């Protein structure tokens, strides 16, 4: 019976992976961001905070890889006129190898603090997915584990300078923040402050949660972060679904 179920589920999982990559009709922020960071030569890696079963991580991986090919010398349209095309810059974009960082407790959401207790979907342990299942999902979807750095554990214990040094994390091109809660988002934003640059795109997956109140959830964490870091401004970029919002970083 188990073998029969696996024969059904595995093809369905692969189909789901293909479906989440089809967003040409209504481009998602990650699709737009993937093209943007290559066309604007935004250096850095992909960081995702809150990975769950890996579906958004898989999507980002393939979108970024695909955008790199269409923005490189592998695309004949790019070099149609060598006299006016900056070949050196295109080579630099092509040769840039991006890492893909996955940050998750792999134990579900942490204990809910007072400021986050007013959402019906967010409670301790929700969105649980083991690290083993996450690795299995992304591997079966064609993600090369050589490109991936997985950081398991709650953010207050893992997001620090030592991690940046040991994993050689210096610049971020795209950051997906899908950790739902104000307390978690606050830690993430403090962590990324010194690795964002002009052109970095930050995607907040739950920007409009808590009825879009600015004093709750991801919006509250972002507002407080910007108040502490006056040199950083966020330019609204793209929206998707009923909660997601993305911004382009401007840094003085």
C-alpha positions, 0 to 999 in steps of 0.5 A: 500500500505504501509503495502504491501511495508513493507512486501517486504522490511523487509524480504529483509533487513533481507536477506541483513543482512545475506549476509553482514555476508558471507565473508568466501571466501574473509575475510574482515578486520572486520572478520579477526580482530574479530578472531584476538582480541580473539586469541591474547586476545586483551582487549577492546571494538568495536568503529565505527565512521561513522555508516550510516544505521548500516550495517557495525556495524551489521556485526561487532557485529555478527562477534565479538560475533561469534569469542568470542564463538569459542575462549572460553570454549564453543568450545570443540576443545579449551580444548582437552588437559587440561594439556597443555591448559591455561584454566585460560586465556581462561576463562578470554577471555570468560568473557570479555564483550565488548561494541559496540560504535556507533559514528555518527552525524546522520545528514550526513557529516558536512560542508566540509572544504577546505582540503576535497573539492575534492571528488565527493561523500563527501558533506555536508549532504551526508550519512544521516541516523537518529538515529531512523532509525539506532536503528531500523536497528540494532535491527531488525538485532539481535543486543542487544541494551544492548551492544550498546552505541550510541553517536550522534553529530558531533565529535568536540562536542562529542569526549572528556574526559568527554565522556570516563568517563561517558561511561566507555570507557577505551580500544579499541580492534577494531576501524572502522574509516568511517568518510570519511574526513580529518577533522573528522578523525583527531578528531577521532585519537586524541580521541583514542590515550590513549585507544589503546594498542598493538594489537588494530586494526584500520580499515580505510574505506576510506584509498584509497580515494582521489586517495590514496594521502598521503596529503589528507583524512584519510591518511593525518590525520593518517600521522600527528597523527603518527608524533605527537605520536612517540610511536605508529606504525601501522603494515599493516594488511588487505585490502578489497574492493577498499578503505579499509585498516586495521592496527595493533597497536604497542605501545612502 
